[in-house]
């Protein structure tokens, strides 16, 4: 994604998960925040895509916020 990252989210995770993210970030030469963002995008946009496919007619489906995707 090329849009500017202007929002910040705080989450609580286990020490084990935090360490795993830090290990992945080190291995991929990325910042941990970038790994968190990528993981969230892959998971959430994947669910959104499955929702649109399950709907069968994406143009007329509405999201939970009431606007069309």
Backbone as numpy.savetxt, mean C-alpha at the origin, in Angstrom:
# Nx Ny Nz CAx CAy CAz Cx Cy Cz
4.82 4.67 -8.42 3.98 5.85 -8.42 4.87 7.09 -8.42
4.48 8.08 -9.18 5.30 9.27 -9.29 4.72 10.46 -8.55
3.58 10.30 -7.90 3.01 11.44 -7.20 3.80 11.75 -5.93
3.73 13.00 -5.53 4.49 13.46 -4.37 3.94 12.83 -3.09
4.85 12.40 -2.21 4.45 11.78 -0.95 4.34 12.87 0.10
3.10 13.27 0.43 2.91 14.37 1.37 2.18 13.96 2.65
1.67 12.74 2.72 0.94 12.27 3.89 1.84 11.38 4.73
1.61 11.41 6.02 2.38 10.59 6.93 1.42 9.76 7.77
1.76 8.49 7.99 0.93 7.57 8.77 1.80 6.92 9.83
1.28 6.84 11.04 1.99 6.16 12.11 1.28 4.83 12.38
2.05 3.74 12.43 1.48 2.44 12.74 2.30 1.79 13.85
1.67 0.91 14.58 2.36 0.16 15.63 2.56 -1.27 15.13
3.80 -1.74 15.20 4.13 -3.08 14.73 5.02 -3.77 15.76
5.16 -5.06 15.60 6.04 -5.81 16.49 7.50 -5.49 16.17
8.35 -5.75 17.13 9.79 -5.56 16.93 10.28 -6.46 15.78
9.72 -7.66 15.71 10.10 -8.61 14.66 9.79 -8.07 13.26
8.60 -7.48 13.10 8.23 -6.92 11.80 9.10 -5.71 11.47
9.34 -4.86 12.45 10.21 -3.70 12.23 11.60 -4.14 11.79
12.14 -5.17 12.45 13.46 -5.67 12.09 13.47 -6.26 10.69
12.40 -6.96 10.32 12.30 -7.54 8.98 12.29 -6.44 7.92
11.53 -5.38 8.15 11.49 -4.27 7.21 12.86 -3.63 7.09
13.53 -3.44 8.22 14.87 -2.86 8.19 15.85 -3.74 7.43
15.74 -5.06 7.59 16.60 -5.99 6.85 16.36 -5.90 5.35
15.09 -5.85 4.96 14.74 -5.75 3.54 15.26 -4.42 2.98
15.07 -3.36 3.73 15.54 -2.04 3.29 17.05 -2.04 3.08
17.77 -2.64 4.02 19.22 -2.71 3.90 19.62 -3.53 2.67
18.96 -4.68 2.49 19.26 -5.56 1.37 18.99 -4.87 0.03
17.90 -4.11 -0.05 17.51 -3.45 -1.30 18.07 -2.04 -1.43
18.88 -1.61 -0.48 19.46 -0.27 -0.48 18.36 0.79 -0.59
17.37 0.67 0.28 16.25 1.61 0.35 16.10 2.09 1.79
15.30 3.13 1.97 14.93 3.57 3.30 13.80 2.67 3.80
13.76 2.39 5.10 12.65 1.58 5.63 11.28 2.16 5.28
11.14 3.48 5.30 9.85 4.09 4.96 9.43 3.77 3.53
10.40 3.67 2.64 10.08 3.33 1.25 9.60 1.89 1.15
10.21 1.00 1.92 9.78 -0.41 1.92 8.36 -0.52 2.48
8.07 0.21 3.57 6.71 0.21 4.11 5.71 0.69 3.06
6.05 1.77 2.35 5.14 2.33 1.34 4.91 1.34 0.21
5.97 0.72 -0.26 5.85 -0.25 -1.35 4.99 -1.42 -0.91
5.23 -1.93 0.28 4.44 -3.06 0.79 2.96 -2.69 0.88
2.67 -1.49 1.38 1.28 -1.05 1.49 0.64 -0.89 0.11
1.37 -0.30 -0.83 0.83 -0.12 -2.18 0.52 -1.46 -2.84
1.45 -2.40 -2.74 1.23 -3.71 -3.35 0.01 -4.40 -2.76
-0.12 -4.36 -1.47 -1.23 -5.02 -0.78 -2.55 -4.32 -1.09
-2.61 -3.01 -0.87 -3.87 -2.29 -1.01 -4.32 -2.14 -2.44
-3.40 -1.82 -3.35 -3.81 -1.69 -4.75 -4.17 -3.05 -5.33
-3.58 -4.12 -4.83 -3.97 -5.46 -5.23 -5.40 -5.76 -4.82
-5.75 -5.40 -3.60 -7.12 -5.59 -3.13 -8.09 -4.74 -3.93
-7.71 -3.52 -4.23 -8.57 -2.63 -5.01 -8.82 -3.21 -6.40
-7.77 -3.75 -7.01 -7.92 -4.36 -8.34 -8.87 -5.56 -8.27
-8.69 -6.41 -7.25 -9.58 -7.57 -7.11 -11.02 -7.13 -6.88
-11.21 -6.05 -6.15 -12.56 -5.51 -5.94 -13.18 -5.10 -7.27
-12.41 -4.39 -8.10 -12.93 -3.95 -9.39 -13.25 -5.14 -10.30
-12.40 -6.16 -10.28 -12.64 -7.35 -11.09 -13.87 -8.08 -10.59
-14.00 -8.22 -9.28 -15.15 -8.91 -8.70 -16.45 -8.18 -9.00
-16.39 -6.87 -9.08 -17.56 -6.07 -9.38 -18.05 -6.36 -10.80
-17.10 -6.62 -11.69 -17.45 -6.99 -13.05 -17.74 -5.84 -13.98
-17.98 -4.70 -13.45 -18.25 -3.53 -14.28 -17.72 -2.30 -13.55
-16.42 -2.12 -13.65 -15.69 -1.12 -12.87 -16.25 0.30 -13.01
-16.78 0.64 -14.17 -17.25 2.01 -14.37 -18.44 2.37 -13.49
-19.24 1.40 -13.12 -20.41 1.73 -12.31 -20.25 1.36 -10.85
-19.13 0.75 -10.47 -18.89 0.40 -9.06 -18.50 1.64 -8.28
-18.90 1.68 -7.04 -18.50 2.79 -6.18 -17.64 2.26 -5.06
-16.69 3.06 -4.63 -15.81 2.66 -3.54 -16.55 2.87 -2.23
-15.92 2.47 -1.12 -16.52 2.64 0.18 -16.72 4.12 0.53
-15.94 5.00 -0.09 -16.08 6.42 0.17 -17.18 7.04 -0.69
-17.79 6.26 -1.54 -18.91 6.75 -2.33 -18.55 7.40 -3.65
-17.30 7.42 -4.02 -16.91 8.00 -5.30 -16.44 6.90 -6.23
-16.54 7.14 -7.50 -16.08 6.15 -8.47 -14.58 6.13 -8.50
-13.97 4.92 -8.63 -12.50 4.81 -8.68 -11.93 5.44 -9.92
